[in-house]
């Protein structure tokens, strides 16, 4: 079957064998022609083709058409200058796309530079903060620092402590809920600047189970909200408000990153 | 663009072989080049090689669409004779062009491009958008049919 195919291709190539030797296009054609060189049938074909080609060369060119030959530049494309290349719509579109992709990539990298253990959960909780309405929380009017006992007594949550910086703030309400990873989250709403506090388990090493600690306060941003997060005793505390970092910075003490 | 890729005398000959009529060939040749000049001025010349031939080919096919079409007959085929070269030498270029232009496409394009002796077979496949097997068939039948026509002409002349 394969031999038949090769023979058929060989025959096809011979039928297309060039009239001039300088048109032997590729190796397969050279091989086909060299194998057949000298055979009577192929010599007849070559003589026939040469005679027809010579006759074609005798086709006279009318003077009206020959005028075109004088101006060889007539159908020659303009040379590409740097300016023309840069202003080419395709090049321009690709350049803009590359700049946008690079910008998005840089934005992502810069965003990741500020990541810390638990930043993913913190961002999700900022989204929760944005969608929470006060009616969703149990009304509790007290100092935020005192809610640690409530969380321990009522929900069995240990070390869900509000840091000293925010312990004196008056609360409006609070609740405890499970997030989509079944982590117990405590949420507190305070009167000050309609700020919200979140307490959630710190991220742990998947292999050893050890808490992944980080020092001081860390900022996260999501949908116009800003959060300041710190870890203590395996629990993260986040103070969140709608605004900018400087709105939160005034409440924080200690190293901020 | 290299001179070979825009060999204008060969482009004219190609039009002549495709149409078999000097006036029509000139018309297609001039239109193709006028269009090319406009595109060149606008900086919109295609980058691909041999586009002039491709353009001219479509114009020739378009121009001959309205012509009287030959009836589809079983055309005689003869083996190529050793004296074929001398038979061909007795022909006029216009006679050959008329014979080629009467062939159905893609055989007409294949014969015209091949006998220009301007392109290798890969370039012909590219310009005419053919497969090797089709080009091979067109050329093989073309030679045998041309031989049969030459033989018929000779016997006709002898009888006369």
Interface residues (C-beta under 8 A of the other chain):
Chain A: X8 X9 X11 X12 X13 X15 X16 X18 X19 X20 X23 X24 X25 X26 X29 X41 X44 X45 X47 X48 X49 X50 X51 X52 X53 X54 X55 X56 X57 X58 X59 X60 X61 X62 X64 X65 X66 X68 X69 X72 X74 X75 X76 X77 X78 X84
Chain B: X1 X3 X6 X8 X9 X12 X13 X16 X17 X22 X26 X29 X30 X33 X36 X37 X40 X43 X45 X47 X52 X80 X81 X82 X84 X85 X86 X88 X89 X91 X93 X96 X97 X114 X115 X116 X117 X119 X120 X121 X122 X123 X124 X132 X133 X135 X136 X137 X139 X140 X143 X146 X147
